[in-house]
Amino acid sequence: MQVILTKNVPKLGKRGELKRVKDGYFRNFLYPKAMAVVATPGGIRVAEGRMKKMVIEHEEMKKKAMEVKTRLEGLVITFEKKASKKGKLFGSISAQNIVDEIKKQDGIELTEAQVLLKDHLKDVGKVNVAVRIVEGVDADVKIEVKATQE
């Protein structure tokens, strides 16, 4: 049976795609969860039109993301925090701190989830942090952590 996906379905496909599935899978899983509809000739035409529109929108979004990437890679975010003589911070710098500082310096709106930081920054020094703007477009932001003089 051919169906048109109305939502992204893991291991099957993305929204708007035309897929062949078994009848039971459609009846018992996809249809009750409103993840797919039966592919009629009219529905197929509508889905193809939506897919073309989605491709165009995706290309525009990727173009804007590339502009944001160049802006982000030109930034050097500097934090001044209290630190020990060995270079360990009293406290740490989180992904949310980085998001706030990027917004303050350049006005770019990001979420904490877009900052690919494994663990909080706890040392004085320079580090590059990856920021995922959109799927497939990542930027490296330069972070510099300095110890404050007291």
N, C-alpha and C positions, 0 to 999 in steps of 0.2 A: 504494500500500500504506500502511496506517495503522500507525504505531509509537508506542510509549510510550518517551520518553527516560528513560534511567536515570542519565545524567550531563548536565551543562550542555554543550551543543554550540554553539560559536561560529557565528553567522549562521543558526542553525536554531531553537534554543529552549532552555528551561531544563529541569532535571530534573523529571520527573513530567508534562510536557506531552504531549498527544496531537498528533502531526503526521503529515501525508501526505507521503511521500517516494517516490522511484522505487525499484523493486525492486533494481536494481544498486547504488545508493547504500547501501541497507540491507545487502545481502549482502556487498559488498566493503569497506565502510568502517565503518558503524555497528555491525553485529553482531560482527565480529571483535574490535573494540575494546571490546565490552560497553557501548556507549553507548546502545543501544536494544533493545527486544524487540518482537515482533509484538503488535499490539493485538487481544486476544481480548475477547469480551464481559465475561468475569470480570475480566480484567486492566484493562479500562476502568473498571469499578466501583471496583476497588482504587485505581487511579491518581486517580480523582476524589476518593475519600476522603482520600488522601494530600495532594492539592492543597489541600483544605479545611483539613486539619490544618496544612499549611505556611503557609497564609495567616494562620491564627490565631497561629501561633508568630512569624511575621514581624511582625505587629501588636504582639505583646507585646514583642518585641525592640526595635522602633522606639520603644515607649513608654519602655522602660528607657534607651534611647539618648538620648531627649529629656531625661530626668532627669540623665544624665551630662553632657549638653551644658550645662544650666543651671549645674551645679557647676563645670564647666571655665571657662565664661565669667565666673564670679565670681572666679576665681583671678587673681592677679598673681604671676608667677614672676620672682624676682629673682636675678640672677647677679652676683657680684662677682669681677672678674678684673683682673689687671694689664693696664695699657694705656699707650700712649704719650700724650704731651701733645696730639697731634692727634686722640685718641679711637679709635685703632686698637688692637684687642686683641693681646696677645702670646699667640697661640693662637687658638682659636675655640670656639664653642658648637655642638655637633652635635645632631641629632634625638635621639640616645640620651641626651645630657645633659638635654634637655627632658623626655623620658620618665621618667628617674630622678627628676628634681626634682618632677614631678607626682605620682609615686608617693609620694615622701617627704612632700610637703605635704598631699595629699588622699587617698592610698591608692588612686587609680584606676589600674588595670592597663592599660597601652597597649603597643603595639609600635612600634618605630622606623618601620615602614612607614606607620603611621597618622598620623604627623606629616608634614604636607605642606610640607616645608622644601626650597626649591630649592637653597640653598647654605648652608654653615655661617654662623652669625652672627659677624661679625668687627669690628663697630663698637659703641661705647658708645651707648646710647640706648634708646628704646622702640620695640617692633615688635609687630604682631599676627601670630600664626602659626596657620594653619588646621590643625585636627586632625579627621580623618575617623573618626568613632566607628563607624558602619556606613554602608553604601551609602545615600546620600541624606541623611545627617545629619552636618553638619560644624559644628564649634565654633571660634570665634576665641579663642585664649588670648593674654593680654597678657604679653609678655616684656619685662623691664626689665634692661638690662645696665649695671652701674655699674663705674667704675674704682676700684680699691682705693687707699687713701691709704698712702703709704710714707714 
